[in-house]
Amino acid sequence: MMTLHSSPARHIMLLAALMLVPAISQAADWDIDQLMHVLAQTRSDHASFVETKSIAMLDKPLKSSGELFYIAPDHLEKRTLKPKPESMTVDGDTLLIERGHQKHQLQLQDYPELAAFIDSVRGTLAGERRALERNYRLSLDGKAEHWTLQLLPVNKKMQAVVKRILISGVENTVRSIEITQTDGDSSLMLIEKMATP
């Protein structure tokens, strides 16, 4: 009699355990490839940013704010609105910097360290692991609900300038980019998603 009563209870417990397996395995399987796959689904994005730069030579951190625009796979635009208007637009291998009436156009292939930094952001947004691994050693902490991707430079020239880059986010959204330089200077950009125009 006890066996008959306990059998349904065992079946229910077994069923509950089986239902939990997919959730547990999903959490355990969260890795860089999954993150890259999720990020690659975003074809365009629009966000506001607040950036704080801590520079050893200055008493107070420098703050700036503005908007970011991304269109997959390689268009990235940073429009600084405060304290002074400025824009930086990357399309493919070309960087255009505009300050007031001045415009400067650079080819990223002529500035490999700058290209590597830009690709750290652009490669993450595009979910391109191979592009990132050309210049960085990657490691991932956290889970889909809150993750941090650490990028450590592998190129000696880059290592002389950048100690590490930490990119944090929630699911397919990048929420912050923190850069620590070898000279002790650092910057932290906090990003808030906006409606795509």
Buried (B, 14 or more C-beta within 10 A) or exposed (E): EEEEEEEEEEEEEEEEEEEEEEEEEEEEEBEBEBBBEBBBEBEEBBBBBBBBBBBEEEEEEEEBBBBBBBBBBBBBBBBBBEEEEBBBBBEEEEBBBBEEEEEEEBEBEEEEBEBBBBBBBBBBBBBBBEBBBEBBEBEBEBBBEEBBBBBBBEBEEBEEBBBBBBBBBEEBBBBBBBBBBEEEBBBBBBBEBEEEE
